[in-house]
Amino acid sequence: MKRYARDNSEPMLKPVKRIELSEKNIKLRLILTIVALVVAVAAIGFGVHSCLSADSGWTTIDATTGADNLSYEFKLVYNLGTGKTSATVERKAVAAAYTTAAVEAYKLFDPYAPEGYLKQINEHPGEEIEVPHELYSAFEKMLRHNRMLYMEPLNEMYEQLFGQENDSYAELADPDKSPYVKQIYEETVEFIQSDDNVRLELLGSDSVKLTVSDAYKAFAQEHESECYIGFGWLKNAFAADHIASRLTSAGYIRGYLTSVDGYSAYLDGDVNTYDVNLYSTTADGMSIVCTVGGVPAMFSANLRRFPISHGFGGYVYEDGTVVMPYVDASGAHKMCADVLYAYSEKSSCAETALAAADIFLSDTVEKAGLLSAESGGIHILYIGNGVIGFTDESVSVTNVHPDFKTELIK
């Protein structure tokens, strides 16, 4: 099933729209009116204010190209004018480096990039293909986590659903509501579960080969599926690592990068710690439920049971039913908490996100999994069932919503 078409003249991220909601459902659907990135960006306690001059201080940096790139799914905020060069010169230099990195990330991690490596691999099964070392390493990380690399066809189906403008169209693309789509979904799951049907071989020297069975090829062609492998909803975690690495390597270290779907990279320049406000659903609707203070600057992943913006990363029906892309190896929807916030000083954004996924994609929060992540240097805070549980005793959890209690997991 083909992904919804992109118009190259428009940003890949649709703007948030205000929509008319019934009083009955307004609490559950308030999230759709929240501006994209408000959870991840506005919450950060850097003291960033919109009244600051665009030429100095904390400033949003935009990419400077019309070419396809991933900057539409990110926001880069940088503290200009604190180095040896003027704010004007520095802004141009940071924007140039950011633009280059965002274009590179698109070609590395987006499976639909026309000149991308994933597209080349997906279109040429059975052929040995050399890829950049960064992408090869990303494949290694993904292959250590069940069969997540092969779930791109499911992500492709969900992106079609998330892009719909109303419930009538959404139902036609929803595996839980359309018998036709459900059948395709279930047959796809059967294919992706077996190495006999799809397998990416890492051949060494940054070369890979994708092997696909004839039956799976025929099935994919029949249903116009474009991908056998991809990073799915983890794509921007890998992209964040790439963009952050390019910026810091160029000496640009006074800023932070956040994706629309909850991945953040802090460039570790002037700021050592920060505060994060975490949102979740309450009896009164969507609210800040706690503030996590004293978090060391690093990489983080914020997985949620609800989407941040309309048309991206999830869909909310008029009756309040929420559909998210998180599925386990069996293709079943699994979200153990309303929010799972993971962060690390040692691990990359992708490694942090993958560790978070191992915990999040289950029916319940397992203490053993939390402590295992903590021992590996990845701290977890989760919100669900009236509890805010956290494993990092070095941070403070304050401004707690009355509906919740806190618990340090040891």
Secondary structure as the mmCIF struct_conf table of DSSP 4:
data_model
#
loop_
_struct_conf.conf_type_id
_struct_conf.id
_struct_conf.beg_label_comp_id
_struct_conf.beg_label_asym_id
_struct_conf.beg_label_seq_id
_struct_conf.end_label_comp_id
_struct_conf.end_label_asym_id
_struct_conf.end_label_seq_id
HELX_LH_PP_P HELX_LH_PP_P1 LYS A 2 ARG A 6
TURN_TY1_P TURN_TY1_P1 ASN A 8 SER A 9
BEND BEND1 GLU A 10 GLU A 10
BEND BEND2 MET A 12 LEU A 13
HELX_LH_PP_P HELX_LH_PP_P2 LYS A 14 VAL A 16
TURN_TY1_P TURN_TY1_P2 GLU A 23 ASN A 25
HELX_RH_AL_P HELX_RH_AL_P1 ILE A 26 ARG A 29
HELX_RH_3T_P HELX_RH_3T_P1 LEU A 30 THR A 33
BEND BEND3 ILE A 34 ILE A 34
HELX_LH_PP_P HELX_LH_PP_P3 VAL A 35 VAL A 35
TURN_TY1_P TURN_TY1_P3 ALA A 36 LEU A 37
HELX_RH_PI_P HELX_RH_PI_P1 VAL A 38 ALA A 42
TURN_TY1_P TURN_TY1_P4 ALA A 43 ALA A 43
BEND BEND4 PHE A 46 PHE A 46
TURN_TY1_P TURN_TY1_P5 SER A 50 CYS A 51
BEND BEND5 LEU A 52 LEU A 52
TURN_TY1_P TURN_TY1_P6 ALA A 54 ASP A 55
BEND BEND6 SER A 56 SER A 56
STRN STRN1 GLY A 57 ILE A 61
BEND BEND7 ALA A 67 ALA A 67
HELX_RH_3T_P HELX_RH_3T_P2 LEU A 70 GLU A 73
STRN STRN2 PHE A 74 LEU A 80
TURN_TY1_P TURN_TY1_P7 GLY A 81 GLY A 81
BEND BEND8 THR A 82 THR A 85
HELX_RH_AL_P HELX_RH_AL_P2 ALA A 87 PHE A 109
TURN_TY1_P TURN_TY1_P8 PRO A 111 TYR A 112
TURN_TY1_P TURN_TY1_P9 PRO A 114 GLU A 115
HELX_RH_AL_P HELX_RH_AL_P3 TYR A 117 GLU A 123
BEND BEND9 HIS A 124 HIS A 124
TURN_TY1_P TURN_TY1_P10 PRO A 125 GLY A 126
BEND BEND10 GLU A 127 GLU A 127
STRN STRN3 GLU A 128 GLU A 130
HELX_RH_AL_P HELX_RH_AL_P4 HIS A 133 LEU A 143
TURN_TY1_P TURN_TY1_P11 ARG A 144 ARG A 144
BEND BEND11 HIS A 145 HIS A 145
TURN_TY1_P TURN_TY1_P12 ASN A 146 ARG A 147
HELX_RH_3T_P HELX_RH_3T_P3 MET A 148 MET A 151
HELX_RH_AL_P HELX_RH_AL_P5 GLU A 152 PHE A 162
TURN_TY1_P TURN_TY1_P13 GLY A 163 GLY A 163
BEND BEND12 GLU A 165 ASN A 166
HELX_RH_AL_P HELX_RH_AL_P6 ASP A 167 ALA A 173
TURN_TY1_P TURN_TY1_P14 PRO A 175 LYS A 177
HELX_RH_AL_P HELX_RH_AL_P7 PRO A 179 ILE A 192
TURN_TY1_P TURN_TY1_P15 GLN A 193 GLN A 193
TURN_TY1_P TURN_TY1_P16 ASP A 195 ASN A 197
STRN STRN4 VAL A 198 GLY A 204
TURN_TY1_P TURN_TY1_P17 SER A 205 ASP A 206
STRN STRN5 SER A 207 VAL A 212
HELX_RH_AL_P HELX_RH_AL_P8 ASP A 214 GLU A 222
TURN_TY1_P TURN_TY1_P18 HIS A 223 GLU A 224
BEND BEND13 TYR A 228 TYR A 228
HELX_RH_3T_P HELX_RH_3T_P4 GLY A 232 LEU A 234
HELX_RH_AL_P HELX_RH_AL_P9 LYS A 235 SER A 249
TURN_TY1_P TURN_TY1_P19 ALA A 250 GLY A 251
BEND BEND14 ARG A 254 ARG A 254
STRN STRN6 GLY A 255 SER A 259
TURN_TY1_P TURN_TY1_P20 VAL A 260 ASP A 261
BEND BEND15 GLY A 262 GLY A 262
STRN STRN7 TYR A 263 TYR A 266
BEND BEND16 GLY A 269 ASP A 270
BEND BEND17 ASN A 272 ASN A 272
STRN STRN8 THR A 273 THR A 282
TURN_TY1_P TURN_TY1_P21 ALA A 283 ASP A 284
STRN STRN9 GLY A 285 PRO A 296
BEND BEND18 ALA A 297 MET A 298
STRN STRN10 PHE A 299 ARG A 304
BEND BEND19 ARG A 305 PHE A 306
BEND BEND20 ILE A 308 ILE A 308
STRN STRN11 SER A 309 SER A 309
TURN_TY1_P TURN_TY1_P22 HIS A 310 GLY A 311
STRN STRN12 PHE A 312 PHE A 312
BEND BEND21 GLY A 313 GLY A 313
STRN STRN13 TYR A 315 VAL A 316
TURN_TY1_P TURN_TY1_P23 GLU A 318 ASP A 319
BEND BEND22 GLY A 320 GLY A 320
STRN STRN14 VAL A 322 VAL A 323
BEND BEND23 PRO A 325 PRO A 325
STRN STRN15 VAL A 327 VAL A 327
TURN_TY1_P TURN_TY1_P24 ALA A 329 SER A 330
BEND BEND24 GLY A 331 GLY A 331
STRN STRN16 HIS A 333 HIS A 333
BEND BEND25 CYS A 336 ASP A 338
STRN STRN17 VAL A 339 SER A 344
BEND BEND26 GLU A 345 SER A 347
HELX_RH_AL_P HELX_RH_AL_P10 CYS A 349 PHE A 360
BEND BEND27 LEU A 361 THR A 364
HELX_RH_AL_P HELX_RH_AL_P11 LYS A 367 SER A 375
TURN_TY1_P TURN_TY1_P25 GLY A 376 GLY A 377
STRN STRN18 ILE A 378 GLY A 384
TURN_TY1_P TURN_TY1_P26 ASN A 385 GLY A 386
STRN STRN19 VAL A 387 PHE A 390
TURN_TY1_P TURN_TY1_P27 GLU A 393 SER A 394
BEND BEND28 VAL A 395 VAL A 395
STRN STRN20 SER A 396 THR A 398
BEND BEND29 ASN A 399 ASN A 399
TURN_TY1_P TURN_TY1_P28 PRO A 402 ASP A 403
STRN STRN21 LYS A 405 LEU A 408
#
